Amino acid sequence: MTEQINSISVEQCCSYYSIEVAFIRSLNEHGLIELTQQEEHYFIGFEQLADLEKYMHMHYDLEINMEGLETIAHLLNKVQALQTEVRTLRNALGT
Amino acid sequence: MDYIDYYKTLGVAKDASADDIKKAYRKLARKHHPDLNPDDKEAVKLFQQINEAHEVLSDPEKRKKYDQYGADWKQADQFEQARRQQSAGGQGQPFGGGEYHSYGSGEDGDFSDFFSSLFGNNGSRSGRSGTRFKGQDYRAAVQLKLSDAYQTHQQTFTVNGKNIRITVPAGIEDGQEIKIAGYGAPGANGGPNGDLYITFTIQNDTSFIRKGNDLYTHQPLNLYKAVLGGDVTIETMAGKVKLTVVPETQNETTVRLKGKGFPVYKKDGSFGDLYVTYQVQLPTHLSEREKELFKELAKETENRS
């Protein structure tokens, strides 16, 4: 297996976190994280680990299924965009 | 320090089953989890309370101790002492030594004084996840003045006792987050360190309004210059600039000064525009002679129409 800089293989990652490979593959399939493929192995970038942990907690600790995670991710993006817009408008108003 | 009613926090009865407690916790956690409530400090606080209540009530030993000593938490020290004497004979520690259970976003590990007095600082136990990999991310907030954000500058921060010197690129936005990789908590089992996220709050100390990379300002213009044209000198972020006012400039006319706005983030030499809106000011305290001239002007205008 070729080592990749700034990323970790999905198998290694799952062993560290004690989670199933299927969970990460499923996140990838739902577009919630992006895996890269090299030969037969899948890798996850370090910059995505924070997101992975977030989804892990939601899934395992809060029992939210994949469809729920997808909806949450979509709504959180919207919340973030709205928060940025509010900040920009507040700036424009000088408040 | 007050007694905390963990049953009330989770909204369950004192005789609630382990399953009821789990259900109540999950229901509340889904509502108040910080990952689901970005930028909401109240949610972080509430989640800590819910988490702490769950930490105690979901662990049969902790729950027993809480039920027994909770209301008289001051006696817990004596309990601890007795327990330590018992475990000195080679028995394991009932509460300590557990692994940290993280909920991400840096809100974990914050337990109340009440919790610490009852269970000690190592009271938190292991959660579902096994060995940690990446260290926890740290978050810090920094305030900047708009005039400082105009120029790339060095800034030194102290985060967890460590001095970090970073370059703040010109053009940084209010609310923008900068990630400094590897400056978070150390990773476990050879994993990478967490990252440090710095959020910048920018306070406007100038007379300009900033919208993205563009700046907006108002410029008073006397009636005569507005009518006849002339030059005005205006302040920009980069210093004074002379503008030529065209004759018959109307009130609220806006002119654009290309490249005189705010620097574009991480694009050296690239700037937004400055929009100057003229506010034509009518003369006051007119002399008799001036009034005469205005009357003459008015008459002239009437004759023309």
Interface residues (C-beta under 8 A of the other chain):
Chain A: I8 C13 Y16 Y17 S18 I19 F46 L49 A50 E53 K54 M56 H57 M58 Y60 D61 L62 E63 I64 I72 L76 V79 Q80 Q83 T84 R87 T88 N91 A92 G94
Chain B: R26 A29 R30 H33 D35 L36 P38 D39 S102 Y103 G104 S105 G127 R128 S129 G130 T131 R132 F133 K134 D137 D174 G175 A181 A188 N189 G191 P192 D195 N204 I209 R210 K211 G212
